[in-house]
Amino acid sequence: MSDFSLDLNDDQLQLQKWVHDFASDVVRPAAAEWDEREETPWPIIQEAANIGLYSMDFMANAFGDPTGITFPMVSEELCWGDAGIALAIFGTTLGVSAFSATALPNRSPSGYPSVSGRPTTSTLPHSR
C-alpha cells in the first residue's frame, strides 16, 4: 500500500503553472468586465479552447488522473482567476459527468449529447 500524499508530481506542477498563467494573463484581467456585462464570456472560452483547456481530451485526462488531484488543482487555479469564468469554462462537465458515470463501456464521447456550444448554438443537452 502506498502512502497517501497531496504533493503534486512534476506533470501536475507544470499543469498548475500553465493554468495559473492562463488565469493570470487572460481570465483575471477580463473578469470585472464580464461580471458587469452578465453575459457568457465567449471570447475567454474560445481562448481556453484554443490552448486545449476547454476540450474533451483535457477533461478526460484531468478526471482520469489516478491521484484524483489534477481536476481539483486545475479548478482551484482557474477559480483564482475568476470563479464565474471558471464555471463558464468547466460548467458543461456537470452534464457530461452523468453520462460518464452511467455510460456503457462501448459508448464514446462522440455519442454524448451536445453540452457545449458557441454563441449561436444551444449549450443545453438535447436528445436526437
N, C-alpha and C positions, 0 to 999 in steps of 0.2 A: 504494500500500500504506500503510495507516495504522500508526502507531506502537503497539506493544504497551503497555498500561497496566493496572495493577490498581487505579487510582484509582476510587473509587465515584462514580457520577454522582448528581445531585440526587435522583432517584427511589430509587436504592439507599440513599442516606444516610437518607432518610425511612423506608424499609422497615426498615433496620437499627435505627433508633431504636424503631420500633413493636415489632419482635420483641424487642429488648433490654428494653423496658418490660414486655412480657408475661413474659419470663423473670425479670425482677427482681421484679415485683409478684405473679405467680401461681406460677411454676414453683419458684423458689428457696425461697420460704417453705414450700412443701409437700414439697420433695424428701426431707428426712430421714424424714418420716412414711411416705411411700410406699416408700422404701427399706427401712425397718424392717418394714413390712407385707408386702413381697414380693408385691404384688398390682398388677394393671393400674390405673393412675391414671385411671379413667373420668371422674371429675369434671373433671380437668385437660384431658383430651382433649375433653370436651364444651365447656369454656370456649374451647379453641383452635378448635373448630368454630363456636362462636357468633360469634367475631370474624373468621372466614374463614381462619384459619391452617391448619386441618385441613379441606381441601376439594380437590376435583379441579381447580377453577379456579385456586386458588393454586398448586398443584403444576405445572400446565400452564404458567402464566406464569413461575414460577421456573425450570423446566427449559428453557423456550423462550427465555430471555434470550440474545440473540446474543453478549453478552460472556462468558457462562459463569460469571459471578461471583455471580449472585444466590443460587442454591441453596446453594453453599458458605458464603456470608456468613450466610444465614439459619440454616443448620445450626450454624455457629460461635456465633452469638448464643444460640440455643436451648440448645446444649450448655453454654454458660456458666452457664445456669440449672441444668441437670442433664442429664447425658448419657442417663441411663436414661429420663427422661420424654421427652426429645427423640426417642429411639428409639421410644417408645410412640406418639408423635405421627406421626413420619415413617417409621417402620419398614415400614409397609404399602406404601410406594413401591417397596420392593425387588421385590415381586411384580408390581406394575404395570409396572415398568421392562422386564421381559422381554416383556410384551405390547406395550408401546410400541415397542420395538426391532424387533419382528418382525411387527407388525400390518399388515394390508392397508391401503392408503390410504383405503378407504371404511369402515373399522371405527371406530366411535365408542366413547368411553369407556363408554357405557351397555352395550356388548357385552362388556366385560371381566368376568371372574369377580369375585365379591364378595371383596374383600381388606380390607375394613374392617367394623366392626360396632359393636355395643353389648354391654353385659354379658350380654344374654340371647340373642345370636346368635353364630354362628360367625365367627371372624375369618380362617378359612383359605379359600384358593381352593377352589372346587368346580366340578365340571362339571354341566351341565344336561342 
